[in-house]
Amino acid sequence: MKTTAPSSKTRRSLTALVGAALTLAIAACGADSSSSMVQHADTAAPPADTLDLSDGVVTIDSAGAGEDTAVTPVDTSEPVDTGPPPPGAFGATCTSDEECDDGWCLPAPEGLVCSKSCLETCPSGWRCAGVSRTGDDVHFICVSETAVLCHPCRDNKDCNLDVQASPDLCVSYGDEGSFCGLACVGAGDCPAGYSCQDATTAGGRVAKQCVADAGVCECNGSAKALALSTACRVTNVFGTCDGARACGADGLSACSGEGAALELCNGADDDCDGITDEDIPSQACDLENEHGTCTGQTRCVDAATVCVGLSPAAEACNGRDDDCDGDTDEGFADTDGDGLADCVDPDDDGDLTIDGEDCAPLDARIHPGAVEACNDRDDDCDGDTDEQGATNCASYLQDLDGDGHGSVAAGPRCLCRPDEAEDWVIEGATGDDCDDLTFTTHAGAEEACNGVDDDCDTQIDEGVSSPCGGCSPVCLFDAGGDDDDPLDAEAEGSLNLVEAPDGGLTLASGSVDIPFIWIANSDEDTVSKLNTATGAEVARYAVCNDPSRTAVDLLGDGIVTCRGDGRVAKIAILEADCVDRNGDGMIDTSRDLDGNGIISSNERVASDECVLWTVAPDGVSSGCSKHAGSVGCARAAGVDKDNNIWVGMWNSKRLYKLAPTTGATLQVIELTARPYGLAIAGDQTIYMASRHPFSLVKIDPVLGQLASFAMPDTREAYGLAIDHLGKIWIATGRHTGLSRFDPAAESWRHFGPWSDRGTTRGVAVKLLTDGAQQVVGSRVFVGHHTWSSCSADGQHRTISVVDAGTQTELTPFDLGADHGPVGVAIDVDGNLWTVNQCGSNASKLDAETGAVLGTFPVGSEPYTYSDMTGYALRTITAPSGRFRQRFFGWENKQTRWTAIFVDATLPGHGVTSVRLRYRVADAEAELQSQSWSGYYGSFPPEALPQAIDALGFVIEVEVTLHTDDDAFLPVLHSISAIAQEQ
């Protein structure tokens, strides 16, 4: 086929013309140089082959491939004519090809206009393109570049003339519809009012297209002339429906589709979701017949609303409401009233047992697992009636011997009635017949001396045989003496004893084992007893006016002396030693009832039965005075190796020796100085510090005052203590130092002064021992407290320390502010205690490091200088211990105690010794209210056994062990007593 230039005589029908316009194939003519549109791939000279536009697709006919069919383009462009084109000329309006000179009526933006043939160039806005209509030759004509831009479309081919790979595509404008775009690369490729965008086209492809900036297209002339249309969508709250719009004389019509509506039961897709009559809400409806009315639900079935449900029926016993009256199985039996008729109820009586397993399915009281009761019924369906243990049963005891007493061994059984067949006939829960085969043995029977517990009280021959066995009228009681019956160092009432290596008990190497400290609360007239292990205040006693000195005797009892009234009191350390004076069977004493470690006012007792005695040996006074003839003001206290109490009276300048058990005056020594502090050496020499005049007084307890040594350089004298070498250490008060006196050489050495630490007051000595517990040295502690300086400066917080063996000062201990340590003492564990007047408390320190282990509250303004823990007494003055043993006589007869034996090893030829005392009572509980006998011994020089004469059911014997030298320790092996039936 040959390619020819068109002539004016070539004519085409309008229909063919329009078809060609919509299926133009851009062949090879190129574009005017003034065109700004994207250059298409067909701008080269057309090939020799013809372009076949049949079926709207450009095809190449290769039939004459070897021939020279190239067409040489001829420039036929003409000068622009500014006037309207004549009919039939290029650009003249037309309606058909026949109206155009060149026979081509084509779309243009303004409408259908006549085009013309071309060889290479066309006017601006047009381009030369090869066009072939189906079966025709290729013709080169001028085609508008923007004729179809913004034409309504439904497919890409509506915009690209059905040419394969054409770049002009049908672009989606959303619900507005789809409109033709124009292929582009950048912003300069699109006409005014359009921009180059990535657009979604028909088929979902995304491509660069010129898109209207207004977001909607207007119909141009050709679109109106061709009445082009596009699909669109109408959206509302019910959904989105499809519609259509087209170009007409008035432009682009509105979307013609109907809006979505609420889905109804009508066979139509009202909401345009592609489903018909879906999700139609149901409503209640009635189904009626002669049996009643039932409620159903409406449903949409085949575009019609129908009522669906169960129809009423005659009521039957089936667990359903057949007639829909709100009741199920009405008129049928329902034993348990649970709403289920018996015909359908698996448990008719509601006893939680199904009928097939229930021996009484219509009686809720009877079923397996029910509690059997005494009611003549088999409540639990086990085949037995009123068996043992049934509810409301009574306890019965077995009586095989018929003595009217139930057996202890056999019973009881809980029965609904007596079981005479097996002798369960005695009502009661507790048997009292310990031998149900012997008629004469039962509770209340008379005890006989026959080796049998006749009265079933777990005792054999009690009251009818001797306490030592058999029926002998004389018994020897003993404790200890063999490996099967050793003495117990931890026995109640025993103190400071340990097991000896070869058996028996001996002293605990002179160490204190009483874990208490006695602190005088001067401002409130009380004495606090603190447990040194825990720091808890366990008792507080009101004994006398303005107490200032405390001591501890060999039994651990507390000794209190008072400045305000000159009284002296003794307080028992153990309740076992307190006296039940009012005979109520209880000890009325101060106790920490709430366990908070502090004794409050409601935990004190006015007439405390642990205060063993109170005396005023010098007469009752009203304070301390230096006037001649005045008496009282007890200001010094100590205990000697015989447990006697020594008290110094400031006013009268007298030293009193008091009996340990009664406080009675045993001796009075007149002094030349006023006593202030007191300590007793191991040889029983008494040393006394005096503040008027300032001196150290040496006293023989038998001969009286021996010597007085003035304090050098008018130093004052306050508290004092004795070290392991027998040297005396005295606090020098306002001279803020510590003086050491050697009694043998009668020489002094002074330490300090420590003026920045304040006044020195109380002194304590701690022994230092090696691994074998042998004493190798001692350490001296002195408290600093200037009375007027509780918080103003540093004179209220320091403990100075001196090594007594090397006589070197050590690093002082610091308690911290606001303490005021007046007195110091060593406890059973070797810790240092300070009595703090400023803080109204006591502090416990590690005696090696000075670390404060705790500070504990006591009474108001405590003030104590003396041996308040008993450490000095038991390590320096009189290392001793005690053991107590009780023996019991005839229960129902009077017992006379006639002798006491003590077996002890006493080495050292008089260095070690024992003493004893006793007390008796008719009942063990009455012992505490009984007085002790006087002391017997010491043994040696006196001899044992000790004859006594005392009546009572029980006797308590106390043996005290003593040594004057830790190198010799007494050993207690056994204690015995002889008694006879009276």
Helices and strands as residue ranges (DSSP letters): H 14-22, E 51-52, G 54-56, E 59-60, G 97-99, E 105-108, E 111-114, E 126-132, E 138-144, H 157-160, E 170-172, G 174-176, E 178-180, G 187-189, E 194-200, E 206-212, H 221-226, E 229-236, E 239-248, E 251-252, E 284-289, E 292-301, E 304-308, G 355-357, E 394-398, E 413-415, G 420-422, E 424-427, E 474-480, E 497-499, E 505-507, E 516-521, G 522-524, E 526-531, E 537-541, E 547-552, E 558-562, E 568-571, G 575-577, G 601-603, E 611-615, E 634-639, E 645-649, E 654-658, E 665-670, E 674-680, E 686-692, E 694-700, E 704-710, G 712-714, E 720-722, E 728-731, E 738-742, E 747-751, E 760-769, E 775-784, E 798-803, E 808-814, E 821-826, E 832-836, E 841-845, E 852-857, H 871-872, I 873-877, E 880-888, E 895-905, E 912-921, G 924-929, E 936-939, E 946-951, E 954-963, E 971-981
